Amino acid sequence: MFTSLPSLVALRALEAAVRLGSFKDAADELSVSPTAVSHHIRALEDDLGVGLFVRGTRQVTATAAAIQLSEAVNRGLSGIASAMDDCVLGEKLLTISTTPAFGALWLVPRLRKFQNLFPNYRIQLETGTVPVDLTRDRRLDVAIRYGAAQVESLATTPLCEETFGAFAAPAYLEAVSALGDFEFIETEWQQSGLLRIGWSAWFETAEVTITAATARIRSFKEEHHMVQCGIAGQGLILVSTLLVSDLVEQGLLAPFRPDVRLPGLTYTLKTTPETAASRKCRDFRRWIIAEISGHIPSGRSSIG
């Protein structure tokens, strides 16, 4: 049945070259030379009798036949990897990409629970605000992002809808009585396309006389840096109610005007369809849905 199939090495070279759009990048991923990748693909073209790449001076472009074949190879290799992952009982690496704030303030404090439930998994956490491409970077198993755009080629699981509120250290709220005397701290989103959440919107929603033009406002580029300022008693912070839920329970922060909430976007878990089928991703998905559902402040609900 499979006697007419080309070599697995050649098929892997094709899949990597199409996915990465470069013989050199494919060679780096496979730990071989670009010449070796080119040789494997040329051999495939000879076997199939069709062109797989249009070779230019500085780049190569995959043909329709190459794309169709590489997608089939990708599905096949991913299925084999998932089956092996399910069969092997030894330690498995689960690599998670998320934002620095979500990682530091919500996920990391809870990962011990996941590892206690699944001791055979070793967690590797990578954080950053730049969107990751799961179809290209196969080191990553899952990505958790806030307000990320939909990508048709990915399997997407909404985790929870976000809201934003005002919080400060309890001692700060006791020491400052008049709203005009507060120092207001907010985050400047680094990602383009995200809904702007700032104090001007909070002032309007709260129907107070103070405005962004008259208030003392400081800004940080990272949300968890702003949170540290709030804990240190440096001002009133406008922050994700989900991310500070633990800090409120610990008494490090207290809500100010909890009746005023600004709607945000959605935290979403993303994987490739092939990776989503693996046991480790299924286990992590079930765990985080249950965990995040149990730690959402009142008035909000999980949609996972």
C-alpha positions in Angstrom: 0.0 0.0 0.0 2.8 2.4 0.9 5.5 1.0 -1.4 5.3 4.0 -3.8 5.8 6.6 -1.2 9.0 8.8 -1.3 11.4 8.9 1.6 10.2 10.4 4.9 13.3 12.6 5.0 12.4 14.2 1.7 8.8 14.7 2.7 9.9 16.4 6.0 12.2 18.7 4.0 9.3 19.6 1.7 6.9 20.2 4.6 9.4 22.4 6.4 10.3 24.4 3.3 6.7 25.1 2.4 5.7 26.0 6.0 8.7 28.3 6.5 8.9 29.6 3.0 12.7 29.1 2.8 15.2 26.3 2.1 17.6 27.9 4.6 15.0 28.1 7.4 13.9 24.5 6.7 17.6 23.4 6.8 18.0 25.2 10.2 15.0 23.4 11.6 16.1 20.0 10.4 19.7 20.5 11.3 20.9 19.9 7.7 22.4 22.1 5.0 20.2 24.1 2.5 21.9 22.1 -0.2 20.5 18.9 1.3 17.0 20.4 1.5 17.3 21.4 -2.1 18.5 18.0 -3.1 15.6 16.2 -1.3 13.0 18.5 -3.0 14.6 18.1 -6.4 14.4 14.3 -5.9 10.8 14.6 -5.0 10.1 16.7 -8.2 11.8 14.0 -10.3 9.8 11.2 -8.6 6.5 13.0 -9.0 7.1 14.6 -12.3 5.8 18.0 -11.1 7.5 21.2 -10.0 7.2 21.9 -6.3 9.0 25.3 -6.1 9.6 28.2 -8.4 13.2 29.1 -7.7 14.1 32.8 -7.8 17.4 34.6 -7.2 16.7 35.3 -3.6 13.7 33.2 -2.7 11.7 30.2 -3.5 7.9 30.0 -4.0 5.9 26.9 -3.4 3.6 25.7 -6.1 0.0 24.5 -5.6 1.2 20.9 -5.7 3.8 21.6 -3.1 1.3 23.2 -0.8 -1.2 20.4 -1.2 1.4 17.7 -0.5 3.0 19.5 2.4 -0.4 19.9 4.1 -0.9 16.2 3.8 2.6 15.5 5.2 1.9 17.9 8.1 -1.3 16.1 9.0 0.4 12.8 8.8 3.5 13.7 10.9 1.3 15.5 13.5 -0.9 12.4 13.7 2.2 10.2 14.3 3.5 12.6 16.9 0.2 12.7 18.7 -0.1 8.9 18.7 3.5 8.5 20.0 2.8 11.2 22.7 -0.3 9.2 23.8 1.6 5.9 23.9 4.7 7.1 25.8 4.3 7.3 29.5 7.5 9.2 30.2 8.0 12.9 30.8 6.5 15.1 28.1 7.4 18.8 27.4 4.5 21.2 27.2 5.5 24.6 25.8 3.2 27.5 26.5 3.4 31.0 25.0 1.5 33.9 26.7 1.8 37.5 27.6 4.1 38.6 30.5 1.2 39.9 32.6 -1.0 36.8 32.2 2.0 34.6 32.8 3.3 36.3 35.9 0.0 37.3 37.6 -2.3 34.4 36.8 -0.8 31.4 35.1 2.5 30.8 37.0 0.9 30.9 40.5 -1.4 28.0 39.3 0.9 25.9 37.3 1.8 23.8 40.3 -1.8 22.6 40.5 -1.5 21.4 36.9 1.8 19.7 37.5 0.5 18.0 40.6 -2.4 16.5 38.5 -0.1 15.6 35.6 3.4 15.0 37.0 4.7 13.5 33.7 4.5 16.9 32.0 7.4 19.4 32.1 6.2 23.0 31.5 8.2 25.5 29.5 6.8 29.0 29.6 7.6 31.6 27.0 6.3 35.2 27.4 6.1 38.2 25.1 3.7 40.7 23.6 4.5 40.0 20.0 2.1 37.5 18.4 3.5 34.1 17.7 3.0 32.0 14.6 2.1 28.5 15.8 2.1 27.1 12.2 5.8 28.1 11.8 7.2 27.7 15.3 6.5 24.1 16.1 8.3 24.3 19.4 5.2 25.9 20.8 2.2 23.7 21.8 -0.3 26.4 22.9 -0.6 30.1 23.0 -2.7 32.2 25.3 -3.4 35.7 24.2 -5.7 38.6 25.0 -7.9 40.0 22.2 -5.9 38.1 19.5 -7.3 38.1 16.0 -8.9 34.9 14.7 -6.7 32.7 12.5 -8.6 30.2 10.4 -5.8 27.6 10.5 -5.8 27.4 14.3 -8.0 25.7 16.8 -9.3 28.4 19.2 -10.8 28.1 22.6 -12.2 31.3 24.3 -11.3 31.2 28.0 -13.0 34.3 29.5 -14.2 37.7 28.8 -12.2 40.4 30.5 -13.3 43.5 32.5 -11.1 46.3 33.9 -11.5 48.1 37.2 -9.7 50.5 39.6 -7.6 49.0 42.4 -5.0 50.3 44.9 -3.2 49.2 48.1 -5.6 49.3 51.0 -3.4 51.7 52.9 -3.3 54.1 49.9 -7.1 54.1 49.8 -7.3 54.9 53.5 -4.7 57.7 53.2 -6.2 59.5 50.2 -9.8 60.6 50.5 -10.5 63.0 47.6 -10.6 61.6 44.0 -8.7 64.6 42.7 -5.8 63.7 45.0 -5.3 60.3 43.6 -2.4 59.5 41.2 -3.8 57.4 38.4 -1.8 54.7 36.7 -2.6 52.9 33.4 -1.1 50.7 30.7 -0.1 51.8 27.2 -0.9 48.7 25.1 2.0 47.7 22.9 0.0 45.6 20.5 -1.8 47.4 17.7 -5.5 46.8 17.3 -6.3 46.3 21.0 -9.2 48.1 22.6 -7.9 51.2 24.4 -8.6 51.0 28.1 -7.7 54.2 29.9 -8.7 56.4 32.7 -10.7 58.8 30.5 -13.1 55.9 29.8 -13.3 55.1 33.5 -14.0 58.8 34.4 -16.8 58.9 31.9 -18.3 55.6 33.1 -18.1 56.6 36.7 -19.7 60.0 35.9 -17.2 62.0 38.0 -16.1 65.6 37.4 -12.4 64.8 37.1 -11.1 64.3 33.5 -8.0 62.9 31.9 -6.9 66.5 31.2 -6.9 67.4 34.9 -5.9 64.1 36.6 -2.4 63.1 37.3 -1.9 60.0 35.1 1.2 57.8 34.7 1.6 55.1 32.1 3.5 51.8 31.9 4.1 49.6 28.8 3.8 46.4 30.8 0.7 45.6 32.9 2.5 43.7 35.6 4.8 46.7 36.2 1.8 48.9 36.8 0.4 46.3 39.2 3.6 46.4 41.3 3.2 50.2 41.6 -0.3 49.6 42.9 0.9 47.1 45.5 3.6 49.6 46.5 1.0 52.2 47.3 1.9 54.6 44.5 -1.5 55.2 43.1 -4.8 53.9 41.7 -4.3 51.4 38.9 -6.7 50.5 36.1 -6.2 46.9 35.5 -7.7 43.5 34.5 -9.9 42.2 37.2 -8.9 38.6 36.4 -5.2 39.3 36.7 -5.4 40.9 40.1 -8.0 38.5 41.6 -5.3 36.7 43.6 -3.8 40.0 44.9 -7.2 41.1 46.1 -7.8 37.8 47.9 -4.4 38.2 49.6 -5.2 41.8 50.7 -2.4 43.4 48.6 -4.9 45.3 46.5 -8.5 46.5 47.1 -11.1 47.5 44.6 -12.1 51.2 44.3 -15.6 51.8 43.1 -16.2 48.1 42.2 -19.5 49.2 40.6 -17.5 50.7 37.8 -16.2 48.2 35.3 -15.0 48.7 31.7 -15.6 45.8 29.2 -12.5 44.3 27.7 -11.8 41.6 25.1 -11.4 37.8 25.5 -8.5 35.6 26.6 -8.1 32.8 24.1 -6.2 29.6 23.9 -4.8 28.7 20.5 -3.2 25.6 19.0 -2.8 24.1 15.6 -5.5 21.5 14.9 -2.9 18.7 14.9 -1.4 19.7 18.2 -4.9 20.1 19.7 -5.4 16.4 19.3 -2.4 15.5 21.5 -3.1 14.3 25.0 -1.0 17.0 26.7 -2.9 19.8 25.0 -6.2 18.1 25.7 -5.2 17.8 29.4 -4.0 21.4 29.6 -7.1 22.8 27.8 -9.5 21.0 30.2 -7.5 22.1 33.2 -7.3 25.8 32.3 -11.0 26.0 31.4 -11.9 24.6 34.8 -9.3 26.7 36.6 -10.2 30.0 35.0 -13.9 29.3 35.5 -13.3 29.0 39.3 -11.3 32.2 39.6 -13.4 34.8 37.6 -14.6 37.7 39.8 -18.3 37.9 40.3 -20.4 39.3 37.4 -18.4 37.5 34.7 -18.6 34.0 33.2 -16.4 31.7 31.4 -17.2 31.0 27.8 -14.9 28.1 27.3 
